[in-house]
């Protein structure tokens, strides 16, 4: 008799094995070793790169829909580029050792469940 956990553990092992897209291994960052997804994109531009190959009318198709708001692929990439440009300017103005504050704002118009 197998338990529920055995098939789950087998599935996790299969998708995390060597050579898979979700391979897990050790990565050292600033002399600290972490378990990471070895085949994950290294940065946001690398993550978005495959989507940038969309061309023509496909760029006008819906990428994200939330309630009555719609964002096309073109809108998404324009907003991502604008955010990237502002971020680059911000980090260019920072001096090593300088303290900075980062605030994340969420525009939630409803009560979370």
N, C-alpha and C positions, 0 to 999 in steps of 0.2 A: 504494500500500500504506500502510495506516495502522498506526501503532504503538499499543500499549496505552495510552500516555500521552495521545494525542490525544482519544479519547472521554472519558477521565477529566477532562482539562482542560476540555473542553466542558461536562461535567456540573457541575463546580465553578463555572464561569463562569455557567451558567444558574441555579443555586440561590443565587448571591451577587449577582445583578443587582439594579438599583434596583427597589424595590417588592416584592421577594420577602421572605418571612419571614426569610431568612438574609442580607439585604443587609448588605454590609460598607462601612463608611465611617469617617471620622476623628472621634474624640471627644476633646475637651480636658478633662483632669482635672488640677487644680493646675498649670496652665500647661505641661503635657506632653501632646502629641498621641499618641493611640493608635489603632490599627485596632480597631474593635469591631463587633459585630453591632448595627446601628442599631435593629432591631425587637425586640431581646431584652427580657425583663422587666427593669426597673430595680432591683428588689429582691426579696427572698424572698416577701413578702406578694403582690406582683403576680404572681409565678410561680405561687403556690398558688391564687390567686383563682378561676380557672376550675373547679378541682376542688371548691371549696366549694359549687358550685351543685348537687352531687349530693345527693339527698334521699331520704327514706324507706328502704326496704329495701336500696337500692343502697349506702347508707353502711355496712351491715354486711357487704358483700361483701369478698372478699380484695383488698387493695391490693398487698401485698408478701408473698411466700412465700420463705423461706430455710430449707432443710432441713425441720425439723419445726416451725419457727416461722411463725406467720401473723399478719399485721397487717391489720386492716380499714381502710377509708377513715376511719371514725370514730376508730379508735385512732391512725392517722397524724396526723390534724388535731389531736387532743387533745395528742399529744406535741409537735407543732410549736408549738402555742400555749403549752404549758408551757415549752418552750425559749425562746420569744420573751419570755415574761414574765420569766424569770430573766435573760436577756441585757439586757433593758431596765433592770432594777434594777442590774445590774453596771455598765453604762455610765453610769447616773445618779450612781454613787458615784465614778467616775473624775474626776480633775482634769486639765485641760489641762497638758501637760508632764510628767505623772506617767508613770513607766515601768511597764509591765505585762508579764506573761508569759502566753502562751496555749499550753496544751498540748492536743494532740489525742490521744485514746486510742482504740485500735481493739481490740475484743474478738474476736480471731481465735483460734478453737479448733483450727485445723488449720495445718499448714505450708503457706505459699504455694508455688505451683508454680514 
